[in-house]
Amino acid sequence: MQKVLHINPDKCTGCLQCEMACSFENYGTYATSKSRIKVFDFHHTGKKVPYTCTQCDEAWCLHACPVEAITVDKVTGAKVVNESTCVGCKVCTIACPFGTINYVQETGKVQKCDLCGGDPACADA
């Protein structure tokens, strides 16, 4: 069953708790720079809008990966990066029209939302 993360930007206060929860869940540290969800700040309007991988049906990232490091999780339907297979070529970051796959300098690999196995930490926060 395909799970998705429904983000309602009208409810965002810009507290960044979603970013903190994501970084802690995935890296064990509170660091917004390591988050797989980002809060975009529209300075001219004061509006804040969270965004992350939409787990799109087209999955341009999955089809673009030359080493097949992005696969579909059988339980959640999320497109996930297998870090041991990823070679860090960044082709998926170019293929994603939404800019939600990020290169991680420390690991030399890419990261994207994997829906936390079906229970997204950002949504809980």
Backbone torsions as a table, in degrees:
resi	resn	phi	psi	omega
1	MET	NA	128.7	179.8
2	GLN	-74.8	120.0	175.1
3	LYS	-100.0	149.1	177.3
4	VAL	-136.7	159.8	176.7
5	LEU	-105.2	112.4	179.5
6	HIS	-90.1	116.1	-179.0
7	ILE	-104.9	123.7	177.1
8	ASN	-103.7	100.3	-176.0
9	PRO	-63.1	-23.2	179.7
10	ASP	-66.9	-19.9	-179.1
11	LYS	-94.7	-6.5	-177.4
12	CYS	-74.6	128.2	177.5
13	THR	-101.8	-6.6	-178.5
14	GLY	82.0	20.2	-176.8
15	CYS	-72.6	-18.6	179.5
16	LEU	67.7	13.9	178.0
17	GLN	-63.3	-32.3	177.6
18	CYS	-63.6	-41.7	178.5
19	GLU	-65.5	-42.5	-179.9
20	MET	-64.6	-43.7	-179.8
21	ALA	-63.1	-40.6	179.8
22	CYS	-63.3	-48.1	-178.4
23	SER	-65.0	-37.4	179.2
24	PHE	-68.6	-42.5	179.4
25	GLU	-60.8	-40.6	-174.2
26	ASN	-94.4	-24.6	-175.8
27	TYR	-129.7	-4.6	178.8
28	GLY	71.5	20.0	179.6
29	THR	-143.0	150.5	177.4
30	TYR	-90.5	97.6	-178.2
31	ALA	-148.4	105.9	-177.3
32	THR	-58.4	-27.1	179.9
33	SER	-66.1	-20.4	-179.7
34	LYS	-98.2	1.7	-177.4
35	SER	-72.7	147.6	176.7
36	ARG	-94.7	-4.6	171.6
37	ILE	-117.5	139.5	-178.8
38	LYS	-124.8	149.9	175.4
39	VAL	-109.7	114.8	179.4
40	PHE	-85.5	134.2	-178.0
41	ASP	-107.1	111.5	174.4
42	PHE	-84.4	91.3	-173.3
43	HIS	-56.5	-39.0	-175.4
44	HIS	-69.8	-22.7	179.7
45	THR	-113.1	-14.2	-176.6
46	GLY	79.7	5.1	-178.6
47	LYS	-81.9	141.4	175.9
48	LYS	-116.6	136.8	-177.9
49	VAL	-136.7	115.0	175.5
50	PRO	-74.0	145.5	175.4
51	TYR	-148.0	147.6	177.5
52	THR	-157.6	-176.4	179.4
53	CYS	-56.2	132.5	-179.1
54	THR	-90.6	1.6	-178.3
55	GLN	51.5	47.2	-173.0
56	CYS	-62.6	151.6	179.2
57	ASP	-64.3	-35.7	-177.8
58	GLU	-67.6	-33.5	177.8
59	ALA	46.3	57.0	178.9
60	TRP	-56.0	-37.7	-179.9
61	CYS	-60.7	-46.5	-178.6
62	LEU	-61.5	-45.6	-177.4
63	HIS	-72.7	-24.9	-178.3
64	ALA	-82.6	-22.9	-174.7
65	CYS	-65.6	119.6	-176.4
66	PRO	-75.1	-14.7	-179.3
67	VAL	-114.0	9.8	178.5
68	GLU	55.7	42.8	179.4
69	ALA	-81.2	-12.6	178.4
70	ILE	-107.3	123.2	-178.2
71	THR	-130.8	170.6	179.0
72	VAL	-97.5	123.0	176.4
73	ASP	-66.8	126.1	-176.0
74	LYS	-67.0	-26.9	-178.1
75	VAL	-83.4	-49.0	-174.3
76	THR	-98.5	-20.6	-175.1
77	GLY	81.3	2.0	-179.8
78	ALA	-71.1	145.1	173.6
79	LYS	-85.9	117.0	-173.6
80	VAL	-120.0	149.9	178.7
81	VAL	-93.3	125.5	173.3
82	ASN	-87.9	104.7	-173.2
83	GLU	-62.5	-30.7	-179.6
84	SER	-72.8	-22.4	179.0
85	THR	-91.9	-31.8	-177.8
86	CYS	-58.8	133.2	178.2
87	VAL	-104.4	1.0	176.6
88	GLY	73.1	27.1	-177.8
89	CYS	-74.8	-18.7	176.9
90	LYS	72.1	11.4	178.9
91	VAL	-61.3	-37.7	179.8
92	CYS	-64.4	-33.8	179.3
93	THR	-66.8	-31.7	177.7
94	ILE	-75.9	-37.6	-177.6
95	ALA	-71.2	-29.5	-177.3
96	CYS	-72.9	116.7	-178.3
97	PRO	-74.6	-8.1	-176.9
98	PHE	-104.7	-7.3	178.2
99	GLY	67.2	35.1	-175.8
100	THR	-106.7	11.6	172.2
101	ILE	-111.0	129.2	-174.3
102	ASN	-119.4	140.9	174.4
103	TYR	-82.8	133.6	179.9
104	VAL	-106.8	110.4	-176.0
105	GLN	-57.0	-42.0	-175.9
106	GLU	-62.5	-35.2	-176.9
107	THR	-100.8	-19.8	-176.1
108	GLY	72.5	20.3	-178.8
109	LYS	-124.9	178.0	175.9
110	VAL	-107.1	160.0	175.5
111	GLN	-136.2	151.1	174.9
112	LYS	-154.9	164.6	179.8
113	CYS	-60.2	133.9	175.6
114	ASP	-117.9	14.1	179.4
115	LEU	62.4	18.3	177.3
116	CYS	50.0	40.2	178.7
117	GLY	69.9	15.9	178.3
118	GLY	108.2	-5.3	179.0
119	ASP	-129.9	75.5	-173.3
120	PRO	-58.6	124.0	179.8
121	ALA	-61.7	-34.1	-178.9
122	CYS	-63.5	-39.2	-179.7
123	ALA	-69.1	-37.6	177.9
124	ASP	-63.8	-37.2	-178.3
125	ALA	-71.1	NA	NA
